[in-house]
Amino acid sequence: MTGARPRRRWPLGLAALVSVLLVAAGAVVATRLVSRPSPSASPGPVAGPATPTASTGTPTPSPASPTPPPGADLTGPLNLLLVGVDTRVSVPGWEPHADAVLVLHVPAGLDRAYLFSLPRDLVVDIPAYPAAGYPGGRTKLTHAMSYGSRVPGDRAHPSTPQGYELLRRTVSRYTGLRIDAGAVVTFNGFDKLVDTLGGVDLYVDQRVVSIHRRPDGRYRDRVGSTYTGPQMIYEKGDRHLTGWQALDYARQRYTAGGDYTRQRHQQQLIRALAGKILDQGLARDPARVEQVAQALGDTLVYVGGGRRLVDFAYALGGLPADGFVLVGLPGDAVGSGGSYRGEQLLPVSRQFLAALRAGTPDAFLAAHPALRVKR
């Protein structure tokens, strides 16, 4: 049908961006919460019990005990599960699919962070989940989100937090990492978010031709499963991308390297945005923080395992911009009887997960530098 707006799929792993935003901006939010005076408090410093001075014996106030900041007891290691979902709200009963699954690992000390993706088609063992009536099985990772979201007796209203929980259990079992918190993001507001930050500067590492967009940003016409019309092209080199361009660029998987290239581009975009947020001093500008929060709107579902979002944001607020290490985990296809079943990680990728568990990722990456995503 010519001129119709195509059905959208959002396979972009920018739940991690939300984490990055909260890392960069959370310190401001937390500081405002901690330092905000009580409505009943009088102006001026708060004094503790009076004690006599050594010279005159005149009572002077003792310093008040400082209030510990949010998340002061979070020392690491921490693992955040970050999920980008394909949610078609216009389709009744549509179950959310995990189109992008990323893990942010922060070692003890909270001065580094390792971001890696798991293929959405990774073949894994999904455990039984009685809350959704799911008996368990071996299938693609993306299905854990949709199977877990099912509400027995009410299939018309799937539960995204419930789907996240089954995905969390699946990822934890596969990686051997305890998952401390996570976020699920849809992308209706993502382009607005990037535009709120003034766009993003990104190194495009290969020529990418868009399937979905025209050069002016409009969606291409679609006839059946075929798109027609002029195509937006992202040429190799340093580029400044607007919101729709950033989202479109990171969606494209029909490139050399396929979905693994798309994962790399998503991670590069996250790092570029993180750098811009930190370079702009966003965490010291409450007005800008409010702009970002408004841009996010209802695109975020946070699951904190009993901890507040501000706890993690404040605890990770000191991460340096160059402390984000992007890791690409290579894999290949799994087949059965000549048919495609999904993906599997190569041994070197599984060894990296073992290094995370052992607390030795830097040594492992030094010995396997090809796993580090450049630029």
GIJO-V801969 format. One record per residue. N is the residue number from 1. PHI is phi in whole degrees, 0 to 359 (NA if undefined). OMEGA is omega in degrees with one decimal (* if undefined). D_FIRST is the distance of its C-alpha to the first C-alpha in whole Angstrom. Layout:
n={N | N}
phi={PHI | PHI}
omega={OMEGA | OMEGA}
d_first={D_FIRST | D_FIRST}
This chain:
n={1 | 2 | 3 | 4 | 5 | 6 | 7 | 8 | 9 | 10 | 11 | 12 | 13 | 14 | 15 | 16 | 17 | 18 | 19 | 20 | 21 | 22 | 23 | 24 | 25 | 26 | 27 | 28 | 29 | 30 | 31 | 32 | 33 | 34 | 35 | 36 | 37 | 38 | 39 | 40 | 41 | 42 | 43 | 44 | 45 | 46 | 47 | 48 | 49 | 50 | 51 | 52 | 53 | 54 | 55 | 56 | 57 | 58 | 59 | 60 | 61 | 62 | 63 | 64 | 65 | 66 | 67 | 68 | 69 | 70 | 71 | 72 | 73 | 74 | 75 | 76 | 77 | 78 | 79 | 80 | 81 | 82 | 83 | 84 | 85 | 86 | 87 | 88 | 89 | 90 | 91 | 92 | 93 | 94 | 95 | 96 | 97 | 98 | 99 | 100 | 101 | 102 | 103 | 104 | 105 | 106 | 107 | 108 | 109 | 110 | 111 | 112 | 113 | 114 | 115 | 116 | 117 | 118 | 119 | 120 | 121 | 122 | 123 | 124 | 125 | 126 | 127 | 128 | 129 | 130 | 131 | 132 | 133 | 134 | 135 | 136 | 137 | 138 | 139 | 140 | 141 | 142 | 143 | 144 | 145 | 146 | 147 | 148 | 149 | 150 | 151 | 152 | 153 | 154 | 155 | 156 | 157 | 158 | 159 | 160 | 161 | 162 | 163 | 164 | 165 | 166 | 167 | 168 | 169 | 170 | 171 | 172 | 173 | 174 | 175 | 176 | 177 | 178 | 179 | 180 | 181 | 182 | 183 | 184 | 185 | 186 | 187 | 188 | 189 | 190 | 191 | 192 | 193 | 194 | 195 | 196 | 197 | 198 | 199 | 200 | 201 | 202 | 203 | 204 | 205 | 206 | 207 | 208 | 209 | 210 | 211 | 212 | 213 | 214 | 215 | 216 | 217 | 218 | 219 | 220 | 221 | 222 | 223 | 224 | 225 | 226 | 227 | 228 | 229 | 230 | 231 | 232 | 233 | 234 | 235 | 236 | 237 | 238 | 239 | 240 | 241 | 242 | 243 | 244 | 245 | 246 | 247 | 248 | 249 | 250 | 251 | 252 | 253 | 254 | 255 | 256 | 257 | 258 | 259 | 260 | 261 | 262 | 263 | 264 | 265 | 266 | 267 | 268 | 269 | 270 | 271 | 272 | 273 | 274 | 275 | 276 | 277 | 278 | 279 | 280 | 281 | 282 | 283 | 284 | 285 | 286 | 287 | 288 | 289 | 290 | 291 | 292 | 293 | 294 | 295 | 296 | 297 | 298 | 299 | 300 | 301 | 302 | 303 | 304 | 305 | 306 | 307 | 308 | 309 | 310 | 311 | 312 | 313 | 314 | 315 | 316 | 317 | 318 | 319 | 320 | 321 | 322 | 323 | 324 | 325 | 326 | 327 | 328 | 329 | 330 | 331 | 332 | 333 | 334 | 335 | 336 | 337 | 338 | 339 | 340 | 341 | 342 | 343 | 344 | 345 | 346 | 347 | 348 | 349 | 350 | 351 | 352 | 353 | 354 | 355 | 356 | 357 | 358 | 359 | 360 | 361 | 362 | 363 | 364 | 365 | 366 | 367 | 368 | 369 | 370 | 371 | 372 | 373 | 374 | 375}
phi={NA | 286 | 86 | 284 | 287 | 293 | 296 | 264 | 238 | 244 | 271 | 258 | 276 | 261 | 302 | 299 | 299 | 300 | 300 | 297 | 301 | 289 | 298 | 285 | 260 | 297 | 299 | 295 | 301 | 295 | 297 | 294 | 292 | 287 | 271 | 295 | 291 | 293 | 303 | 268 | 284 | 270 | 298 | 99 | 293 | 266 | 255 | 270 | 299 | 286 | 229 | 286 | 277 | 289 | 273 | 242 | 77 | 287 | 298 | 230 | 295 | 275 | 297 | 287 | 291 | 293 | 282 | 297 | 291 | 302 | 71 | 297 | 270 | 274 | 245 | 88 | 289 | 235 | 228 | 250 | 263 | 239 | 234 | 256 | 245 | 267 | 240 | 258 | 295 | 281 | 258 | 302 | 77 | 296 | 274 | 293 | 251 | 280 | 280 | 214 | 231 | 233 | 237 | 254 | 257 | 243 | 291 | 304 | 102 | 56 | 248 | 218 | 211 | 245 | 249 | 222 | 252 | 250 | 302 | 296 | 265 | 300 | 279 | 221 | 270 | 263 | 289 | 299 | 219 | 304 | 300 | 253 | 71 | 263 | 277 | 96 | 174 | 251 | 199 | 287 | 303 | 304 | 286 | 301 | 295 | 288 | 297 | 289 | 282 | 290 | 253 | 305 | 84 | 210 | 292 | 283 | 229 | 296 | 253 | 295 | 300 | 293 | 296 | 300 | 298 | 292 | 297 | 300 | 298 | 293 | 295 | 297 | 294 | 289 | 274 | 77 | 256 | 288 | 263 | 270 | 193 | 191 | 217 | 242 | 232 | 259 | 240 | 299 | 255 | 294 | 297 | 295 | 299 | 297 | 295 | 299 | 274 | 84 | 84 | 217 | 264 | 219 | 273 | 277 | 271 | 199 | 294 | 235 | 255 | 284 | 279 | 260 | 242 | 274 | 300 | 270 | 96 | 291 | 287 | 289 | 292 | 227 | 242 | 66 | 258 | 251 | 270 | 226 | 105 | 302 | 239 | 290 | 236 | 255 | 280 | 298 | 133 | 284 | 226 | 254 | 248 | 280 | 300 | 292 | 292 | 299 | 295 | 295 | 301 | 282 | 277 | 287 | 242 | 271 | 227 | 299 | 100 | 57 | 294 | 290 | 293 | 299 | 301 | 297 | 296 | 298 | 295 | 297 | 294 | 300 | 296 | 297 | 292 | 300 | 299 | 292 | 300 | 288 | 296 | 285 | 65 | 304 | 293 | 253 | 231 | 303 | 297 | 291 | 300 | 297 | 299 | 296 | 299 | 293 | 294 | 295 | 53 | 262 | 279 | 242 | 243 | 258 | 233 | 249 | 58 | 92 | 257 | 286 | 302 | 294 | 298 | 292 | 300 | 292 | 298 | 263 | 296 | 267 | 298 | 285 | 300 | 275 | 270 | 269 | 256 | 267 | 236 | 261 | 261 | 289 | 208 | 210 | 283 | 248 | 236 | 213 | 63 | 85 | 250 | 281 | 254 | 154 | 237 | 223 | 279 | 290 | 307 | 296 | 290 | 292 | 292 | 296 | 299 | 296 | 294 | 298 | 298 | 276 | 78 | 234 | 294 | 296 | 296 | 293 | 292 | 295 | 277 | 227 | 297 | 294 | 283 | 284 | 279 | 271 | 50}
omega={-175.0 | 175.5 | -179.3 | 176.6 | -174.7 | 173.6 | -173.2 | 167.2 | -175.8 | -177.4 | -173.2 | -174.0 | -175.1 | 164.6 | 177.6 | 177.5 | 178.4 | 177.4 | -179.6 | 178.4 | -178.0 | 174.5 | -176.1 | -173.9 | -173.7 | -179.8 | 177.8 | -179.4 | -178.1 | -179.5 | 179.3 | 179.1 | -177.1 | -172.5 | -178.5 | -177.8 | 176.0 | 179.4 | -178.0 | -176.1 | 175.0 | -179.7 | 175.9 | -176.5 | 177.3 | -175.8 | 174.1 | 179.6 | -177.9 | 175.5 | -179.7 | 176.1 | -178.4 | -172.1 | -172.6 | -175.2 | 179.2 | -179.5 | 173.3 | -177.8 | 171.7 | 179.0 | 178.4 | 176.6 | -177.8 | 176.3 | -179.6 | -179.7 | 176.9 | 176.5 | -177.4 | -178.5 | 177.2 | -175.7 | -179.4 | -1.1 | 179.5 | 176.6 | 178.9 | 178.0 | -172.5 | -167.8 | 170.7 | -172.8 | 170.8 | -178.8 | -179.3 | -173.2 | -179.9 | -179.7 | -178.4 | 177.1 | -179.5 | -178.4 | 179.8 | 176.4 | 178.4 | -179.2 | 176.2 | -178.6 | -179.4 | 176.5 | 174.6 | -179.1 | -180.0 | -178.0 | 173.5 | -175.6 | 174.4 | 179.8 | 177.8 | 175.4 | -179.2 | -177.9 | 177.8 | -179.4 | 168.5 | -179.5 | 178.9 | -179.5 | 178.5 | 179.6 | -174.3 | 171.4 | 177.8 | -176.0 | 175.1 | -177.5 | -175.3 | -177.8 | 178.8 | -177.4 | -178.6 | -174.6 | -175.9 | 179.7 | 179.1 | -176.4 | -177.1 | -178.0 | -177.3 | -175.9 | 179.7 | -179.8 | -176.9 | 178.7 | -178.6 | -177.0 | -175.2 | 178.5 | -178.6 | -179.8 | -179.1 | -177.2 | -179.5 | -177.0 | 179.3 | -177.0 | 178.2 | 177.0 | 178.6 | 176.0 | 177.0 | -176.6 | 178.0 | 176.2 | 179.0 | 179.7 | -179.0 | -179.9 | 179.5 | 179.3 | -177.1 | -174.4 | -173.6 | -179.5 | 172.3 | 178.6 | -174.1 | -178.8 | -179.9 | 178.6 | 175.2 | -174.7 | 164.6 | -165.6 | 178.2 | -178.0 | -173.8 | -178.2 | 176.7 | 178.9 | 179.7 | 179.1 | 176.7 | 178.8 | 178.7 | -177.3 | -177.3 | 176.5 | -171.9 | 172.1 | 176.6 | -169.5 | 172.5 | -179.9 | -178.0 | 178.0 | -176.4 | 173.1 | -165.2 | -168.8 | 170.3 | 179.0 | 179.7 | 177.3 | 178.1 | 176.4 | 177.8 | 176.1 | -179.0 | 175.6 | -173.9 | 178.5 | -175.8 | 175.0 | 179.5 | 176.5 | -179.0 | -176.7 | 171.3 | -179.8 | 177.4 | -177.5 | -180.0 | 178.1 | 178.4 | -175.1 | 169.5 | -175.8 | 171.5 | -177.4 | -177.1 | 179.2 | 179.8 | 179.4 | -178.5 | -179.1 | -176.0 | 177.0 | -167.0 | 178.5 | 178.2 | -179.4 | 174.0 | -177.2 | 173.8 | -173.9 | 179.0 | 174.1 | 177.9 | 177.3 | 179.8 | -179.3 | 177.0 | -179.2 | 178.8 | 178.3 | 177.6 | -178.9 | 179.4 | 178.8 | 178.2 | 179.1 | -179.5 | 179.3 | -178.4 | 179.5 | -179.5 | -176.4 | -175.9 | -177.4 | 178.7 | -177.4 | -176.3 | -179.2 | 178.8 | 176.7 | 179.1 | 178.0 | -179.9 | -179.6 | 178.9 | 179.3 | 179.0 | 179.1 | -177.4 | -179.4 | -175.8 | 167.3 | -177.9 | 176.5 | -168.6 | 178.9 | 179.3 | 177.8 | 178.6 | 177.2 | -177.7 | 177.4 | 179.9 | -178.9 | -178.5 | -178.0 | -177.1 | -175.6 | -179.0 | 179.2 | 177.2 | -178.3 | -179.8 | 178.7 | 177.3 | -179.1 | 178.7 | -177.0 | 175.6 | -178.4 | -178.5 | 177.9 | 175.8 | -173.8 | 174.2 | -179.1 | 177.1 | -179.5 | 179.2 | -179.8 | -178.2 | 178.2 | -177.1 | -176.6 | 172.4 | 176.0 | 176.8 | -179.1 | -178.3 | 178.5 | 178.6 | 176.9 | 176.1 | 177.6 | 176.8 | 178.5 | 175.9 | -179.8 | -178.7 | -179.3 | -177.6 | -176.5 | -178.3 | 179.5 | -179.1 | -179.6 | 175.7 | 178.7 | -179.5 | -173.2 | -179.0 | 179.5 | -179.5 | 177.6 | -176.1 | 174.7 | *}
d_first={0 | 4 | 7 | 6 | 9 | 9 | 12 | 15 | 18 | 21 | 24 | 26 | 30 | 31 | 33 | 35 | 35 | 36 | 39 | 40 | 39 | 42 | 44 | 44 | 44 | 46 | 49 | 49 | 48 | 50 | 53 | 52 | 52 | 56 | 57 | 56 | 60 | 60 | 60 | 64 | 65 | 67 | 67 | 68 | 69 | 69 | 72 | 74 | 77 | 80 | 82 | 85 | 86 | 88 | 90 | 90 | 89 | 87 | 84 | 81 | 77 | 76 | 72 | 70 | 68 | 65 | 62 | 60 | 56 | 53 | 53 | 56 | 57 | 54 | 55 | 53 | 52 | 48 | 45 | 42 | 39 | 35 | 32 | 29 | 26 | 23 | 23 | 20 | 21 | 19 | 19 | 22 | 25 | 23 | 26 | 26 | 26 | 28 | 26 | 29 | 33 | 35 | 39 | 41 | 45 | 48 | 51 | 55 | 55 | 52 | 52 | 49 | 46 | 44 | 40 | 39 | 35 | 35 | 32 | 30 | 30 | 34 | 35 | 38 | 40 | 39 | 42 | 42 | 41 | 42 | 41 | 37 | 39 | 38 | 40 | 40 | 39 | 38 | 34 | 32 | 33 | 29 | 30 | 33 | 31 | 29 | 32 | 34 | 32 | 32 | 35 | 36 | 36 | 33 | 30 | 28 | 30 | 30 | 33 | 32 | 36 | 36 | 34 | 35 | 39 | 38 | 36 | 39 | 42 | 40 | 40 | 43 | 44 | 43 | 44 | 47 | 47 | 47 | 44 | 46 | 43 | 39 | 36 | 32 | 30 | 26 | 25 | 23 | 26 | 27 | 26 | 28 | 31 | 31 | 31 | 34 | 36 | 35 | 33 | 34 | 36 | 35 | 36 | 33 | 34 | 32 | 29 | 26 | 22 | 20 | 16 | 15 | 16 | 17 | 21 | 21 | 19 | 16 | 13 | 11 | 8 | 6 | 5 | 7 | 10 | 10 | 10 | 11 | 13 | 17 | 18 | 21 | 24 | 27 | 30 | 33 | 36 | 36 | 34 | 33 | 30 | 28 | 27 | 23 | 25 | 27 | 24 | 22 | 25 | 26 | 23 | 22 | 24 | 23 | 26 | 29 | 31 | 28 | 28 | 32 | 31 | 28 | 31 | 33 | 31 | 31 | 35 | 35 | 33 | 35 | 38 | 37 | 36 | 40 | 42 | 40 | 41 | 45 | 45 | 44 | 47 | 44 | 47 | 49 | 47 | 46 | 44 | 42 | 42 | 41 | 38 | 37 | 37 | 35 | 32 | 32 | 32 | 31 | 29 | 33 | 34 | 38 | 40 | 44 | 46 | 48 | 48 | 47 | 44 | 47 | 49 | 47 | 46 | 49 | 51 | 48 | 49 | 51 | 49 | 49 | 46 | 47 | 48 | 44 | 44 | 41 | 41 | 39 | 39 | 38 | 37 | 36 | 34 | 35 | 35 | 36 | 37 | 34 | 32 | 30 | 32 | 31 | 34 | 37 | 39 | 42 | 46 | 46 | 43 | 45 | 48 | 47 | 46 | 50 | 51 | 49 | 51 | 54 | 54 | 54 | 51 | 52 | 54 | 52 | 49 | 52 | 53 | 49 | 48 | 45 | 43 | 43 | 40 | 41 | 40}
